[in-house]
Amino acid sequence: MPILRKRGTMDTKKFVKRLMAYGSKKYGLLYDRWVLFGIRGIDFKDGIVKTNNDNINEYNDALFLIRTVNKSLEFKIYACTIDPGRYWLNQPMNPAGTARIVEGIYKYKLGMHRGHKALNQYAQVTVNRYVPHQNGKPWFKWKDESISVTQAGFFAIDIHAKSSTSKFVEMASAGCTVLNSTWTDAPWSEFFRTIEQAILAHSQPYLCYCVLDQNTAVTILS
């Protein structure tokens, strides 16, 4: 008998294949080299992908590195946040508000973040900005928040590791994609090494980074 899955869940390999098909149809992506997907509000465990609460200030997003080699699928998955932490939402660096990268396709290159090897913008990114709440209202769900302005440009929206072992995002991200891994932990080391080797091995100086919101992930899971 077939194994029945709960609604909003899927075998990881099946999800990756559907993700690839979505990327090809929507953005014309090819997978002869590593492509990075950042997906909001999903968990992965024991070979299953499923949606989560997508709460603010949590490492509840996922990064998928995907490629095919001789028609054989390869992929790696990492827990992360694609969104800013609560600290910077309350104390934005930019007077227009704190940045949250918009769903879309972007290009990233090898670079530095606060003295560490990381990934930097190769081209412009589009962000929505959020201003601090009035009267101490807490931050819970992105779907309940109002966008103050949408901008495109170079805003130092990097991809990097975190500096503390806290389970909450807080100061770790002011809009960057941050792995749930410190600079010296195995997940970050493997992630960056994989991308660094791939970029240095090809004449293309950037990696494609496709950001998807949770509602898009839900359509892929359905």
C-alpha positions in Angstrom: 0.0 0.0 0.0 1.2 3.6 -0.7 2.5 5.6 2.3 0.1 8.4 3.0 1.6 11.8 4.0 -0.1 14.6 5.9 -1.2 17.6 3.9 1.7 20.0 3.5 4.4 17.3 3.7 6.4 15.5 1.1 9.4 13.2 0.6 12.5 15.4 0.4 13.7 14.0 -2.9 10.3 14.5 -4.5 10.1 18.0 -3.2 13.5 18.8 -4.6 12.5 17.6 -8.0 9.4 19.7 -7.9 11.4 22.6 -6.7 13.8 22.2 -9.7 10.8 22.1 -12.1 9.4 25.3 -10.6 12.7 27.0 -10.9 13.1 26.0 -14.5 9.6 27.1 -15.5 9.6 30.3 -13.5 13.2 31.5 -13.9 14.7 29.3 -16.6 17.2 27.7 -14.1 19.6 25.0 -15.2 21.2 22.6 -12.8 24.5 21.8 -14.4 26.1 23.6 -11.5 24.9 24.4 -8.0 21.7 26.5 -7.6 20.7 27.8 -4.2 17.1 27.9 -3.1 16.0 29.7 0.1 12.5 28.7 1.2 10.6 30.3 4.0 8.7 28.4 6.6 9.6 24.8 6.0 11.3 22.1 8.1 13.2 19.0 6.9 13.7 15.9 9.0 13.9 12.1 8.5 13.5 12.5 4.7 10.4 14.6 4.9 9.8 18.3 4.1 6.9 20.1 5.8 5.6 23.6 6.5 6.1 25.2 9.9 4.7 28.2 11.7 7.0 30.6 9.9 7.2 32.8 13.0 9.4 35.9 13.2 12.8 35.6 14.9 13.3 31.8 14.4 15.6 29.7 12.2 12.6 28.2 10.5 13.6 28.5 6.8 15.7 26.2 4.7 18.5 26.4 2.1 18.6 23.8 -0.7 21.8 23.5 -2.8 20.9 21.5 -5.9 22.7 20.3 -9.0 22.8 17.4 -11.4 25.9 15.5 -12.3 25.7 13.1 -15.3 21.9 13.2 -14.9 22.3 12.2 -11.2 20.6 14.5 -8.7 22.7 15.9 -5.8 21.3 18.2 -3.1 22.2 19.5 0.4 19.9 21.1 2.9 20.6 23.6 5.7 18.5 25.2 8.3 18.5 29.0 8.2 16.6 32.3 8.5 16.0 34.4 5.4 14.6 37.1 7.5 15.8 39.8 10.0 15.7 39.2 13.7 13.5 40.9 16.2 16.4 43.1 17.5 16.9 44.8 14.1 13.1 45.1 13.5 12.9 47.2 16.7 16.1 49.1 15.9 16.5 49.4 12.2 19.8 50.4 10.6 18.0 52.2 7.8 15.6 55.0 8.5 13.2 53.5 6.0 13.0 50.3 8.0 14.6 46.9 8.3 15.0 44.9 5.0 13.4 41.5 4.2 14.4 40.1 0.8 11.5 39.7 -1.7 10.7 36.4 -3.4 12.7 36.2 -6.6 15.9 35.2 -8.3 19.3 36.8 -7.3 23.0 36.5 -7.9 25.6 36.1 -5.2 29.4 36.1 -5.2 32.2 35.1 -2.9 33.0 37.8 -0.4 33.3 38.8 3.3 31.0 39.5 6.2 32.5 41.1 9.3 35.9 39.5 8.7 34.6 36.1 7.7 34.3 34.5 4.2 30.7 34.7 3.1 28.5 35.4 0.1 27.8 39.0 -1.0 25.4 40.5 -3.6 26.7 40.2 -7.1 23.7 42.3 -8.3 20.8 44.2 -6.9 18.3 42.6 -4.6 14.7 43.7 -3.9 13.6 44.2 -0.3 10.5 45.1 1.6 11.2 47.3 4.6 9.4 47.2 8.0 9.4 50.1 10.5 9.3 49.5 14.3 6.0 48.9 15.9 4.3 51.5 18.0 3.5 51.0 21.7 5.7 47.9 22.0 3.5 45.7 19.9 5.2 42.3 19.5 6.4 40.7 16.3 4.8 37.3 15.5 3.9 36.6 11.9 5.1 38.2 8.7 1.7 37.9 7.1 0.4 40.2 9.8 3.0 42.9 9.1 2.7 46.0 6.9 5.4 46.9 4.4 6.7 50.5 4.7 8.5 50.6 1.3 9.9 48.3 -1.4 13.4 49.1 -2.7 16.0 47.6 -5.1 19.7 48.0 -4.7 22.9 47.0 -3.0 22.1 46.7 0.7 24.7 44.3 2.0 22.1 41.5 2.1 24.7 38.8 2.6 24.5 35.0 3.2 26.6 34.0 6.2 26.9 32.0 9.4 25.8 33.2 12.9 28.1 34.3 15.7 26.3 32.9 18.7 24.6 29.6 19.6 21.2 31.2 20.4 18.2 29.4 19.0 16.7 32.8 18.2 17.8 35.1 15.4 17.8 38.5 17.2 21.0 40.3 16.1 22.3 37.6 13.8 20.4 39.0 10.8 19.4 42.5 9.8 18.0 41.1 6.6 20.8 38.7 5.6 20.2 34.9 5.0 21.9 33.3 8.0 22.5 29.6 8.5 21.7 28.1 11.8 25.4 27.3 12.3 28.3 29.2 13.8 31.3 30.1 11.6 33.2 27.1 12.9 30.4 24.5 12.9 30.2 21.8 10.2 27.1 23.0 8.4 28.5 26.4 7.5 31.9 25.0 6.7 30.4 22.5 4.3 28.0 25.0 2.8 30.6 27.6 2.0 33.3 25.2 0.9 30.8 23.7 -1.6 29.9 27.0 -3.1 33.5 28.4 -3.0 34.8 25.4 -4.9 32.0 25.5 -7.5 32.4 29.2 -8.2 36.2 29.0 -8.5 35.9 26.0 -10.8 33.7 27.9 -13.3 34.1 31.1 -15.3 30.7 32.2 -14.0 31.6 34.4 -11.0 28.2 34.1 -9.2 25.7 31.6 -7.7 22.0 31.9 -8.5 19.9 32.3 -5.3 16.2 31.7 -5.6 14.1 33.0 -2.7 10.6 31.5 -2.2 7.9 32.5 0.3 6.1 29.9 2.3 2.9 30.2 0.2 4.9 29.3 -2.9 6.4 26.3 -1.0 2.8 25.2 -0.2 1.9 25.1 -3.8 4.9 23.0 -4.6 4.0 20.6 -1.7 0.4 20.3 -2.8 
